[in-house]
Amino acid sequence: MVGIILLCDASEKDGNWSRKCSATLRIVFQKSVELLDPSKGFYNKDKDKVKLVIDVIVEEPKTEKFISDPNKSNGTLSMEIEKLSEFAREFILSERKSETVTYVKEMPWKILADIQKKNENNEKWLGFFLLCDASEKDGNWSRKCSATFRIVSQKSDVEDFKKEFNRKMVFNNETPCKGRNDFASFAELMDPSKGLYNKDEDKIILAIDFTCE
């Protein structure tokens, strides 16, 4: 038999934590014989694999200790760019913006990625930026941040491709977006040997670890 278990791997946390979750587990408790039957549609015989998925909704306890602090000084953002091959064929300055918002120093932050042209050959590059999406704030705000921008590795033996911005970047109403317009060329990014591009799922994963004051 095959089972799927949802594990909260919190060995590095202190003992005073709790989460309530609801979940949908797929391909649960299938007999191995049935699971390996190609006619069932669960088993990819050519690649000798099955795909297990858990959809999770987490409810945090309603106590002060567990309420997210919007005034925290650091955060992490991530975004998947799906259908990357289609995105790479779009016009210059076409963009993708993360749906998830992380609040740091009481400001909302997102990832913004776009298509840039670097040279006369019209070679396309990935622009990768940290965006303070503060359109609803008044104009008199400013934050200084340092950040590490990462393209997350899709292979266990390959490290993330990253660039660090240790010098403080100043964000304000006039310049709410900072990063690199030449983070990586799409030709290099989509080279399977680099380990950054999931060709089967046609996607990459972007992440930013940042600290603000």
Backbone as a chain_set.jsonl record, in Angstrom:
{"seq": "MVGIILLCDASEKDGNWSRKCSATLRIVFQKSVELLDPSKGFYNKDKDKVKLVIDVIVEEPKTEKFISDPNKSNGTLSMEIEKLSEFAREFILSERKSETVTYVKEMPWKILADIQKKNENNEKWLGFFLLCDASEKDGNWSRKCSATFRIVSQKSDVEDFKKEFNRKMVFNNETPCKGRNDFASFAELMDPSKGLYNKDEDKIILAIDFTCE", "coords": {"N": [[0.845, -1.202, 0.0], [0.361, 2.334, -0.554], [0.856, 5.347, 1.115], [0.127, 8.806, 1.895], [1.515, 11.33, 3.836], [1.1, 14.304, 5.596], [3.555, 16.364, 6.796], [4.715, 18.443, 9.347], [7.667, 19.752, 9.506], [9.178, 20.682, 11.947], [11.478, 20.632, 13.553], [13.449, 22.43, 14.282], [12.165, 24.433, 15.578], [10.9, 26.02, 18.623], [9.112, 24.374, 21.317], [6.58, 25.484, 21.58], [4.324, 25.712, 19.592], [1.66, 25.656, 17.167], [-0.605, 24.538, 14.67], [-3.578, 24.524, 12.733], [-4.949, 22.557, 10.217], [-6.564, 21.948, 7.095], [-6.864, 19.577, 4.48], [-6.392, 18.251, 1.173], [-5.637, 15.175, 0.003], [-4.059, 13.466, -2.572], [-4.056, 10.49, -4.558], [-4.202, 8.495, -2.48], [-3.517, 5.882, -0.256], [-3.352, 3.757, -2.16], [-3.237, 0.548, -3.602], [-0.117, -0.941, -4.302], [0.079, -2.47, -6.615], [-2.093, -1.57, -8.126], [-1.39, 1.104, -8.368], [0.843, 1.06, -10.018], [-0.213, 0.299, -12.373], [-0.427, 1.192, -15.633], [-2.809, 1.792, -16.957], [-4.44, 3.005, -15.132], [-3.687, 5.61, -14.986], [-2.146, 7.002, -13.125], [0.539, 6.472, -13.024], [3.589, 7.215, -14.506], [5.015, 5.525, -16.824], [7.174, 5.72, -18.62], [8.913, 7.518, -17.36], [9.073, 6.35, -14.959], [7.672, 7.104, -12.535], [5.499, 8.572, -10.018], [3.298, 11.268, -9.163], [2.832, 12.993, -6.245], [0.53, 14.962, -4.443], [-0.415, 17.461, -2.135], [-2.931, 19.555, -1.132], [-3.093, 22.261, 0.929], [-4.658, 24.059, 3.544], [-3.925, 26.385, 5.899], [-4.599, 27.272, 9.216], [-3.838, 29.712, 11.446], [-3.34, 29.875, 15.0], [-5.432, 31.991, 16.974], [-3.923, 33.907, 18.601], [-1.863, 36.384, 20.209], [0.797, 35.724, 19.985], [1.038, 34.372, 17.595], [0.158, 36.018, 15.588], [0.873, 37.541, 12.541], [3.544, 39.796, 12.201], [3.43, 42.892, 10.899], [5.394, 44.773, 11.065], [7.812, 43.595, 11.056], [11.334, 43.126, 10.33], [12.44, 41.657, 8.27], [11.936, 39.498, 5.418], [10.697, 36.921, 3.143], [10.125, 36.32, -0.237], [8.484, 34.513, -2.86], [8.011, 33.29, -6.185], [6.507, 31.535, -8.818], [7.194, 31.308, -12.22], [5.248, 30.259, -14.591], [4.788, 28.47, -17.712], [7.109, 29.374, -19.014], [8.459, 29.363, -21.466], [6.609, 30.527, -23.178], [6.378, 33.061, -22.025], [8.948, 34.029, -22.502], [8.831, 34.612, -25.163], [7.344, 36.862, -25.369], [6.662, 40.451, -25.672], [9.199, 43.029, -25.213], [9.576, 44.283, -21.934], [7.236, 43.111, -21.083], [5.586, 41.738, -18.269], [5.584, 39.918, -15.107], [3.982, 39.604, -11.996], [4.148, 38.858, -8.559], [1.455, 37.279, -6.828], [1.218, 36.948, -4.125], [1.64, 38.848, -1.162], [4.06, 40.191, 1.025], [4.425, 41.652, 4.148], [6.709, 43.939, 5.339], [8.283, 46.035, 7.602], [5.909, 47.459, 7.733], [5.101, 47.818, 5.123], [3.881, 46.768, 1.892], [5.24, 44.13, -0.007], [6.363, 42.772, -3.133], [7.338, 40.447, -5.756], [8.615, 41.374, -8.897], [8.924, 40.537, -12.242], [10.338, 40.922, -15.47], [10.739, 41.275, -19.081], [13.705, 42.078, -20.659], [15.856, 43.859, -22.963], [19.178, 43.453, -23.852], [21.323, 43.936, -25.639], [22.457, 44.861, -28.991], [21.695, 42.745, -30.52], [19.201, 42.078, -29.824], [18.874, 40.261, -27.785], [17.127, 38.559, -25.286], [16.645, 39.2, -21.849], [16.118, 38.307, -18.407], [14.52, 40.456, -16.256], [14.614, 41.197, -12.835], [13.086, 42.025, -9.897], [12.583, 43.68, -6.719], [9.638, 44.829, -5.424], [8.006, 47.499, -3.879], [4.851, 47.618, -3.297], [3.136, 50.027, -2.973], [0.95, 51.645, -3.682], [-1.352, 52.565, -2.496], [-0.522, 53.972, -0.344], [0.419, 57.116, 1.221], [2.483, 59.692, -0.341], [4.79, 60.2, 1.131], [6.953, 58.327, 2.048], [9.629, 56.033, 2.827], [12.036, 53.437, 2.498], [14.902, 51.522, 3.375], [16.643, 48.839, 2.04], [18.343, 45.677, 2.033], [19.124, 42.854, -0.017], [18.868, 39.446, -1.204], [18.683, 38.041, -4.275], [17.255, 35.264, -5.866], [17.3, 32.571, -8.207], [15.693, 29.666, -7.982], [17.126, 26.496, -7.61], [16.39, 23.623, -9.598], [17.413, 21.171, -9.36], [18.86, 18.731, -7.229], [21.606, 18.649, -6.948], [22.544, 21.093, -7.709], [23.255, 24.452, -6.96], [21.282, 27.308, -5.892], [20.936, 30.029, -8.173], [22.203, 33.1, -7.53], [22.198, 36.609, -6.653], [23.542, 39.135, -4.693], [22.529, 42.049, -2.919], [24.07, 43.875, -1.007], [24.581, 46.482, -0.388], [22.594, 49.144, 0.715], [19.439, 49.52, -0.742], [17.369, 52.138, -1.74], [14.003, 52.652, -1.363], [11.162, 54.414, -2.442], [8.33, 56.604, -3.056], [8.811, 57.523, -5.64], [10.7, 55.766, -6.674], [9.838, 52.818, -6.432], [10.682, 50.294, -7.033], [13.304, 48.009, -7.231], [16.228, 46.355, -8.471], [17.641, 44.031, -10.809], [17.98, 44.534, -14.259], [19.202, 42.833, -15.916], [19.387, 40.167, -15.028], [19.582, 37.437, -15.768], [20.177, 35.817, -18.88], [17.631, 34.648, -21.089], [18.349, 32.54, -22.71], [20.437, 31.301, -21.304], [19.101, 30.793, -18.934], [17.143, 28.918, -19.638], [18.577, 26.733, -20.303], [18.836, 23.375, -19.877], [20.995, 22.123, -18.602], [21.875, 23.864, -16.677], [20.247, 23.63, -14.516], [18.22, 25.233, -13.492], [15.799, 25.495, -14.689], [12.701, 23.971, -15.021], [11.962, 21.828, -17.308], [9.962, 19.984, -17.949], [7.708, 20.954, -16.6], [7.785, 23.485, -17.494], [8.754, 25.882, -16.158], [10.165, 28.326, -13.85], [11.458, 29.184, -10.597], [11.399, 32.011, -8.651], [12.956, 33.836, -5.989], [13.24, 36.048, -3.192], [15.161, 37.099, -0.523], [15.02, 39.41, 1.995], [15.918, 42.372, 3.893], [14.808, 45.147, 5.723], [14.909, 48.618, 6.733]], "CA": [[0.0, 0.0, 0.0], [1.065, 3.618, -0.569], [0.159, 6.39, 1.86], [0.708, 10.148, 1.888], [1.42, 11.96, 5.153], [1.482, 15.716, 5.672], [4.482, 16.496, 7.919], [5.251, 19.756, 9.709], [9.048, 19.43, 9.879], [9.503, 21.833, 12.799], [12.456, 20.204, 14.548], [14.274, 23.561, 14.71], [11.335, 25.393, 16.298], [10.681, 25.686, 20.019], [7.968, 23.485, 21.491], [5.32, 26.208, 21.755], [3.732, 26.079, 18.309], [0.459, 24.896, 16.816], [-1.295, 24.915, 13.451], [-4.724, 23.724, 12.329], [-4.923, 22.463, 8.759], [-7.412, 21.061, 6.31], [-6.037, 19.185, 3.337], [-6.836, 17.267, 0.184], [-4.516, 14.309, -0.362], [-4.37, 12.765, -3.808], [-3.445, 9.162, -4.665], [-4.055, 8.088, -1.085], [-3.744, 4.49, 0.093], [-3.532, 2.925, -3.345], [-2.431, -0.653, -3.634], [1.027, -0.744, -5.193], [-0.211, -3.109, -7.9], [-2.974, -0.666, -8.863], [-0.669, 2.349, -8.62], [1.784, 0.84, -11.115], [-0.962, -0.084, -13.57], [-0.482, 2.385, -16.496], [-4.173, 2.1, -17.386], [-5.094, 3.827, -14.108], [-3.356, 7.003, -15.268], [-1.364, 7.638, -12.069], [1.95, 6.086, -13.125], [4.293, 7.546, -15.747], [5.895, 4.371, -17.018], [8.402, 6.13, -19.312], [9.803, 8.173, -16.398], [9.052, 5.524, -13.747], [7.38, 7.976, -11.397], [4.159, 9.09, -9.742], [3.346, 12.606, -8.588], [1.991, 13.118, -5.065], [0.18, 16.359, -4.204], [-1.28, 17.787, -1.0], [-3.417, 20.929, -1.085], [-3.201, 22.544, 2.362], [-5.109, 25.352, 4.053], [-3.426, 26.489, 7.273], [-5.235, 28.265, 10.08], [-2.979, 30.02, 12.582], [-4.065, 30.146, 16.234], [-5.787, 33.4, 17.15], [-3.273, 34.461, 19.782], [-0.907, 37.428, 19.844], [2.102, 35.146, 19.654], [1.055, 33.834, 16.245], [-0.274, 37.011, 14.616], [1.995, 38.016, 11.729], [3.954, 41.151, 12.562], [3.707, 43.661, 9.681], [6.536, 45.657, 11.304], [9.055, 42.813, 11.088], [12.382, 43.763, 9.527], [12.897, 40.832, 7.149], [10.925, 38.647, 4.807], [11.051, 36.127, 1.968], [9.107, 36.248, -1.281], [8.754, 33.55, -3.926], [7.051, 33.321, -7.287], [6.741, 30.643, -9.943], [6.817, 31.769, -13.556], [4.834, 29.108, -15.376], [4.811, 28.688, -19.166], [8.247, 30.272, -19.221], [8.786, 29.445, -22.889], [5.695, 31.513, -23.764], [6.768, 34.363, -21.477], [10.194, 34.45, -23.156], [8.536, 35.078, -26.523], [6.52, 38.062, -25.309], [7.323, 41.715, -25.996], [10.068, 43.647, -24.221], [8.9, 44.901, -20.785], [6.139, 42.291, -20.563], [5.968, 41.475, -16.882], [4.838, 39.062, -14.192], [4.057, 40.122, -10.633], [3.673, 37.856, -7.612], [0.156, 37.544, -6.22], [1.404, 36.984, -2.676], [2.246, 40.054, -0.586], [4.684, 40.065, 2.339], [4.576, 42.956, 4.802], [7.94, 44.182, 6.089], [8.309, 47.446, 8.002], [4.567, 47.996, 7.487], [4.911, 48.084, 3.702], [3.617, 45.549, 1.119], [6.319, 43.831, -0.951], [6.116, 41.733, -4.122], [8.341, 40.221, -6.797], [8.257, 41.745, -10.265], [9.852, 40.045, -13.263], [9.963, 41.366, -16.809], [11.636, 40.936, -20.185], [14.557, 43.198, -21.025], [16.765, 43.675, -24.097], [20.471, 43.906, -23.342], [22.308, 44.34, -26.648], [21.94, 45.15, -30.327], [21.178, 41.511, -31.108], [17.853, 41.879, -29.278], [18.85, 39.124, -26.871], [16.215, 38.82, -24.174], [17.122, 38.908, -20.504], [15.129, 38.38, -17.335], [14.619, 41.487, -15.234], [14.18, 40.601, -11.563], [13.004, 43.202, -9.036], [11.812, 43.763, -5.479], [8.686, 45.923, -5.603], [7.179, 47.945, -2.761], [3.579, 47.881, -3.978], [2.54, 50.944, -1.989], [0.152, 52.633, -4.416], [-2.4, 53.107, -1.631], [0.099, 54.763, 0.718], [0.705, 58.497, 0.827], [3.761, 59.799, -1.035], [5.91, 60.51, 2.022], [7.477, 57.127, 2.693], [10.944, 55.611, 2.348], [12.608, 52.279, 3.172], [16.198, 51.058, 2.892], [16.642, 47.381, 2.106], [19.345, 44.827, 1.389], [18.385, 41.684, -0.495], [19.475, 38.401, -2.019], [17.774, 37.588, -5.324], [17.619, 33.882, -6.206], [16.544, 31.654, -9.051], [15.785, 28.451, -7.182], [17.577, 25.321, -8.354], [15.439, 22.533, -9.812], [18.152, 19.924, -9.206], [19.414, 18.611, -5.879], [23.065, 18.824, -6.958], [22.849, 22.425, -8.236], [22.897, 25.519, -6.031], [20.501, 28.419, -6.417], [21.666, 31.111, -8.832], [21.816, 34.257, -6.72], [22.96, 37.851, -6.646], [23.282, 39.834, -3.438], [22.565, 43.507, -2.872], [24.391, 44.199, 0.381], [24.439, 47.934, -0.246], [21.188, 49.466, 0.919], [18.648, 50.083, -1.829], [16.378, 53.068, -1.201], [12.689, 52.585, -1.995], [10.238, 55.487, -2.08], [7.205, 56.735, -3.972], [9.312, 57.74, -7.0], [11.427, 54.564, -7.099], [9.355, 51.735, -5.577], [11.107, 49.011, -7.577], [14.761, 47.92, -7.363], [16.728, 45.031, -8.792], [18.536, 43.953, -11.965], [17.303, 44.306, -15.533], [19.997, 41.85, -16.654], [19.68, 39.14, -14.027], [20.048, 36.255, -16.504], [19.613, 35.724, -20.225], [16.695, 33.532, -21.219], [19.08, 31.421, -23.31], [21.135, 30.623, -20.212], [18.108, 30.386, -17.95], [16.387, 27.761, -20.109], [19.515, 25.648, -20.596], [18.576, 22.336, -18.867], [22.209, 21.752, -17.873], [22.083, 24.813, -15.583], [19.48, 23.149, -13.37], [17.318, 26.264, -12.967], [14.555, 25.458, -15.465], [11.992, 22.701, -15.049], [11.481, 21.745, -18.688], [8.709, 19.223, -17.987], [6.621, 21.828, -16.15], [7.999, 24.767, -18.176], [8.685, 26.941, -15.146], [11.26, 28.625, -12.935], [11.017, 29.712, -9.305], [12.166, 33.164, -8.189], [12.826, 34.103, -4.554], [14.009, 37.176, -2.656], [15.3, 37.234, 0.926], [15.367, 40.823, 2.144], [15.857, 43.021, 5.199], [14.549, 46.581, 5.547], [14.932, 49.477, 7.914]], "C": [[0.881, 1.253, 0.0], [0.231, 4.636, 0.19], [0.87, 7.716, 1.719], [0.474, 10.762, 3.253], [1.87, 13.4, 5.043], [2.297, 15.909, 6.945], [4.85, 17.951, 8.139], [6.643, 19.518, 10.291], [9.629, 20.578, 10.707], [10.509, 21.482, 13.885], [13.298, 21.351, 15.082], [13.477, 24.619, 15.464], [11.285, 25.025, 17.78], [9.38, 24.894, 20.132], [6.621, 24.167, 21.528], [4.758, 26.667, 20.41], [2.538, 25.171, 18.021], [-0.107, 25.418, 15.503], [-2.483, 23.978, 13.226], [-4.785, 23.722, 10.809], [-6.072, 21.602, 8.248], [-6.656, 20.752, 5.032], [-6.774, 18.23, 2.42], [-5.619, 16.476, -0.258], [-4.919, 13.49, -1.577], [-3.504, 11.517, -3.959], [-3.155, 8.647, -3.255], [-4.393, 6.61, -0.931], [-4.126, 3.638, -1.121], [-2.691, 1.662, -3.183], [-1.31, -0.46, -4.653], [0.771, -1.336, -6.569], [-1.073, -2.194, -8.752], [-2.236, 0.603, -9.261], [0.247, 2.228, -9.829], [1.104, 0.378, -12.403], [-1.109, 1.141, -14.471], [-1.891, 2.775, -16.902], [-4.921, 2.964, -16.381], [-4.779, 5.314, -14.286], [-2.536, 7.711, -14.208], [0.143, 7.495, -12.298], [2.496, 6.452, -14.499], [5.345, 6.464, -15.973], [7.209, 4.772, -17.663], [9.412, 6.727, -18.34], [9.845, 7.443, -15.056], [8.782, 6.371, -12.506], [5.888, 8.196, -11.24], [4.33, 10.461, -9.107], [2.346, 12.675, -7.443], [1.762, 14.585, -4.763], [-0.69, 16.461, -2.968], [-1.645, 19.256, -1.094], [-3.752, 21.251, 0.366], [-3.739, 23.946, 2.608], [-4.741, 25.403, 5.531], [-4.16, 27.588, 8.014], [-4.337, 28.494, 11.285], [-3.823, 30.274, 13.826], [-4.296, 31.636, 16.426], [-5.228, 33.93, 18.473], [-2.239, 35.465, 19.33], [0.413, 36.841, 19.375], [2.178, 34.737, 18.186], [0.57, 34.819, 15.187], [0.943, 37.538, 13.86], [2.281, 39.475, 12.031], [4.276, 41.938, 11.3], [4.904, 44.588, 9.823], [7.857, 44.892, 11.385], [10.057, 43.395, 10.099], [12.863, 42.916, 8.358], [11.772, 39.946, 6.637], [11.489, 37.873, 3.63], [9.859, 36.075, 1.023], [9.479, 35.157, -2.273], [7.653, 33.636, -4.978], [7.469, 32.314, -8.349], [6.332, 31.35, -11.229], [6.528, 30.525, -14.382], [4.765, 29.485, -16.856], [5.927, 29.669, -19.533], [8.585, 30.432, -20.701], [7.881, 30.441, -23.604], [6.064, 32.921, -23.303], [7.999, 34.905, -22.202], [9.963, 34.977, -24.567], [7.711, 36.369, -26.538], [7.358, 39.318, -25.583], [8.234, 42.183, -24.861], [9.202, 44.409, -23.207], [7.589, 44.22, -20.413], [6.539, 41.82, -19.176], [5.062, 40.46, -16.2], [5.041, 39.621, -12.792], [3.481, 39.076, -9.686], [2.328, 38.26, -7.022], [0.289, 37.693, -4.704], [2.121, 38.259, -2.249], [2.856, 39.705, 0.765], [4.883, 41.462, 2.915], [5.858, 42.978, 5.63], [8.021, 45.676, 6.352], [7.034, 48.176, 7.548], [4.314, 48.377, 6.03], [4.705, 46.762, 2.954], [4.666, 45.332, 0.025], [5.933, 42.671, -1.866], [7.365, 41.523, -4.983], [7.778, 40.711, -8.126], [9.342, 41.221, -11.198], [9.39, 40.548, -14.618], [11.0, 40.933, -17.837], [12.391, 42.189, -20.602], [15.39, 42.843, -22.259], [18.111, 44.263, -23.712], [21.414, 44.43, -24.415], [21.644, 44.529, -28.007], [21.366, 43.919, -31.013], [19.775, 41.175, -30.619], [17.753, 40.638, -28.397], [18.002, 39.473, -25.651], [16.812, 38.354, -22.848], [15.969, 39.012, -19.516], [15.456, 39.542, -16.414], [13.964, 40.988, -13.961], [14.24, 41.695, -10.508], [12.211, 42.937, -7.752], [10.948, 45.011, -5.575], [7.97, 46.231, -4.298], [5.871, 48.442, -3.373], [2.696, 48.771, -3.1], [1.691, 52.02, -2.65], [-0.923, 53.275, -3.543], [-1.837, 53.921, -0.462], [0.252, 56.207, 0.254], [2.131, 58.573, 0.282], [4.969, 59.96, -0.148], [6.371, 59.266, 2.776], [8.825, 56.765, 2.07], [11.412, 54.411, 3.163], [13.958, 51.958, 2.538], [16.263, 49.548, 3.091], [17.905, 46.792, 1.479], [18.64, 43.524, 1.024], [19.294, 40.701, -1.215], [18.415, 37.891, -2.984], [18.213, 36.194, -5.771], [16.711, 33.319, -7.301], [16.76, 30.28, -8.438], [16.146, 27.258, -8.066], [16.476, 24.269, -8.446], [16.105, 21.163, -9.679], [18.831, 19.903, -7.847], [20.916, 18.873, -5.835], [23.497, 20.175, -7.53], [22.395, 23.478, -7.233], [22.023, 26.57, -6.71], [21.422, 29.424, -7.107], [21.25, 32.403, -8.14], [22.751, 35.438, -6.912], [22.544, 38.64, -5.418], [23.402, 41.341, -3.609], [22.797, 43.901, -1.415], [24.311, 45.699, 0.642], [22.954, 48.279, -0.203], [20.56, 50.08, -0.335], [17.556, 50.952, -1.218], [15.1, 52.976, -2.031], [11.855, 53.769, -1.521], [9.157, 55.584, -3.154], [7.656, 56.895, -5.423], [10.044, 56.522, -7.552], [11.027, 53.392, -6.199], [9.885, 50.361, -5.964], [12.62, 49.01, -7.795], [15.164, 46.482, -7.676], [17.683, 45.083, -9.962], [17.727, 43.72, -13.233], [18.073, 43.333, -16.424], [20.374, 40.698, -15.727], [20.215, 37.867, -14.683], [19.424, 36.276, -17.89], [18.665, 34.529, -20.283], [17.378, 32.318, -21.837], [19.795, 30.611, -22.236], [20.143, 30.034, -19.224], [17.417, 29.088, -18.342], [17.282, 26.615, -20.567], [19.342, 24.568, -19.522], [19.796, 21.973, -18.033], [22.483, 22.673, -16.691], [21.292, 24.426, -14.336], [18.485, 24.133, -12.791], [15.923, 26.189, -13.581], [13.967, 24.061, -15.43], [11.326, 22.57, -16.418], [10.144, 21.024, -18.765], [7.519, 20.1, -17.609], [6.73, 23.232, -16.729], [7.913, 25.938, -17.197], [10.027, 27.152, -14.465], [10.652, 29.165, -11.644], [11.958, 30.838, -8.898], [11.931, 33.36, -6.698], [13.693, 35.297, -4.177], [13.983, 37.098, -1.138], [15.765, 38.658, 1.187], [15.16, 41.32, 3.57], [15.717, 44.52, 4.978], [14.667, 47.328, 6.872], [14.193, 50.769, 7.608]], "O": [[2.008, 1.229, 0.495], [-0.966, 4.774, -0.062], [2.072, 7.759, 1.455], [-0.641, 10.721, 3.772], [2.914, 13.684, 4.457], [1.806, 15.653, 8.045], [5.259, 18.628, 7.196], [6.771, 19.125, 11.45], [10.463, 21.346, 10.226], [10.41, 21.974, 15.009], [13.811, 21.276, 16.198], [14.05, 25.599, 15.94], [11.578, 23.892, 18.161], [8.64, 24.76, 19.158], [5.597, 23.484, 21.508], [4.719, 27.864, 20.122], [2.427, 24.07, 18.56], [-0.085, 26.624, 15.256], [-2.397, 22.781, 13.498], [-4.683, 24.777, 10.182], [-6.489, 20.647, 8.904], [-5.886, 21.583, 4.551], [-7.666, 17.495, 2.845], [-4.679, 17.033, -0.825], [-5.994, 12.892, -1.605], [-2.35, 11.501, -3.531], [-2.005, 8.4, -2.893], [-5.424, 6.145, -1.415], [-5.108, 2.896, -1.09], [-1.567, 1.713, -2.684], [-1.52, 0.107, -5.725], [1.195, -0.774, -7.579], [-0.833, -2.046, -9.95], [-2.431, 1.121, -10.361], [0.409, 3.188, -10.583], [1.77, 0.1, -13.4], [-1.848, 2.059, -14.116], [-2.158, 3.947, -17.166], [-5.923, 3.59, -16.726], [-5.514, 6.172, -13.797], [-2.245, 8.899, -14.353], [0.927, 8.312, -11.815], [1.944, 6.054, -15.525], [6.425, 6.495, -15.383], [8.257, 4.236, -17.305], [10.614, 6.489, -18.461], [10.552, 7.853, -14.135], [9.559, 6.359, -11.55], [5.113, 8.035, -12.183], [5.394, 10.773, -8.572], [1.153, 12.444, -7.64], [2.701, 15.379, -4.82], [-1.595, 15.651, -2.767], [-0.763, 20.114, -1.131], [-4.598, 20.591, 0.97], [-3.322, 24.904, 1.956], [-5.189, 24.571, 6.32], [-4.322, 28.697, 7.504], [-4.099, 27.571, 12.064], [-4.915, 30.832, 13.722], [-3.442, 32.45, 16.075], [-5.981, 34.349, 19.352], [-1.78, 35.412, 18.189], [1.068, 37.383, 18.485], [3.257, 34.751, 17.593], [0.57, 34.49, 14.001], [1.932, 37.937, 14.475], [1.364, 40.292, 12.109], [5.305, 41.682, 10.676], [5.386, 45.134, 8.831], [8.891, 45.46, 11.737], [9.676, 44.074, 9.145], [13.626, 43.407, 7.527], [10.792, 39.685, 7.335], [12.605, 38.127, 3.175], [8.729, 35.818, 1.438], [10.662, 34.903, -2.502], [6.517, 34.009, -4.686], [8.637, 32.248, -8.732], [5.245, 31.923, -11.311], [7.443, 29.827, -14.818], [4.694, 30.663, -17.207], [5.718, 30.644, -20.255], [8.956, 31.521, -21.138], [8.319, 31.125, -24.529], [6.061, 33.861, -24.098], [8.082, 36.1, -22.483], [10.798, 35.702, -25.107], [7.415, 36.904, -27.607], [8.581, 39.258, -25.708], [8.066, 41.789, -23.707], [8.237, 45.082, -23.569], [6.889, 44.694, -19.518], [7.711, 41.532, -18.934], [3.948, 40.182, -16.642], [6.136, 40.06, -12.443], [2.446, 38.475, -9.976], [2.088, 39.436, -6.75], [-0.438, 38.467, -4.082], [3.08, 38.694, -2.888], [2.237, 38.999, 1.562], [5.438, 42.344, 2.259], [6.059, 42.14, 6.509], [7.851, 46.486, 5.441], [7.064, 49.307, 7.063], [3.417, 49.168, 5.739], [5.284, 45.744, 3.333], [4.945, 46.232, -0.767], [5.272, 41.721, -1.447], [8.311, 42.309, -4.942], [6.609, 40.487, -8.437], [10.532, 41.439, -10.968], [8.19, 40.598, -14.891], [12.005, 40.307, -17.502], [11.79, 43.231, -20.866], [15.6, 41.667, -22.558], [18.197, 45.418, -23.296], [22.237, 45.298, -24.125], [20.431, 44.377, -28.15], [20.625, 44.044, -31.988], [19.226, 40.125, -30.951], [16.686, 40.036, -28.275], [18.145, 40.546, -25.064], [17.395, 37.274, -22.744], [14.981, 39.707, -19.755], [16.551, 39.605, -15.854], [12.874, 40.417, -14.004], [15.31, 42.24, -10.242], [11.31, 42.099, -7.709], [11.454, 46.114, -5.781], [7.392, 45.339, -3.676], [5.802, 49.552, -3.9], [1.672, 48.343, -2.567], [1.709, 53.176, -2.228], [-1.358, 54.395, -3.812], [-2.597, 54.493, 0.319], [0.22, 56.493, -0.943], [2.902, 57.625, 0.427], [6.094, 59.864, -0.639], [6.199, 59.166, 3.991], [9.121, 57.142, 0.936], [11.212, 54.366, 4.377], [14.141, 52.102, 1.329], [15.973, 49.042, 4.175], [18.458, 47.339, 0.524], [17.672, 43.134, 1.677], [20.338, 41.066, -1.758], [17.378, 37.375, -2.568], [19.395, 35.963, -6.024], [15.505, 33.565, -7.311], [17.888, 29.789, -8.384], [15.552, 27.043, -9.123], [15.726, 24.052, -7.494], [15.462, 20.129, -9.859], [19.318, 20.927, -7.369], [21.444, 19.276, -4.798], [24.678, 20.384, -7.805], [21.281, 23.407, -6.715], [22.023, 26.705, -7.934], [22.553, 29.64, -6.672], [20.074, 32.765, -8.16], [23.917, 35.291, -7.278], [21.357, 38.796, -5.133], [24.257, 41.837, -4.343], [21.858, 44.219, -0.685], [24.011, 46.131, 1.755], [22.161, 47.764, -0.992], [21.088, 51.033, -0.909], [16.891, 50.533, -0.271], [15.114, 53.194, -3.243], [11.845, 54.089, -0.332], [9.083, 54.743, -4.051], [6.962, 56.452, -6.339], [10.015, 56.272, -8.757], [11.783, 53.011, -5.305], [9.576, 49.369, -5.303], [13.158, 49.897, -8.459], [14.537, 45.527, -7.217], [18.445, 46.038, -10.112], [16.888, 42.821, -13.284], [17.655, 43.042, -17.545], [21.539, 40.305, -15.652], [21.189, 37.285, -14.207], [18.281, 36.702, -18.058], [18.877, 33.523, -19.606], [17.022, 31.183, -21.52], [19.762, 29.381, -22.254], [20.321, 28.918, -18.737], [17.134, 28.25, -17.486], [16.804, 25.642, -21.15], [19.669, 24.815, -18.361], [19.657, 21.559, -16.882], [23.241, 22.31, -15.792], [21.629, 24.846, -13.229], [17.953, 23.9, -11.706], [14.974, 26.762, -13.044], [14.639, 23.085, -15.763], [10.257, 23.133, -16.655], [9.281, 21.404, -19.557], [6.453, 20.007, -18.217], [5.866, 24.075, -16.485], [7.116, 26.859, -17.375], [10.904, 26.289, -14.493], [9.484, 29.552, -11.606], [13.171, 30.641, -8.811], [10.841, 33.087, -6.195], [14.747, 35.525, -4.77], [12.913, 37.039, -0.533], [16.794, 39.077, 0.658], [14.36, 40.783, 4.337], [16.419, 45.099, 4.149], [14.545, 46.759, 7.957], [14.091, 51.641, 8.471]]}, "num_chains": 1, "name": "protein.A"}
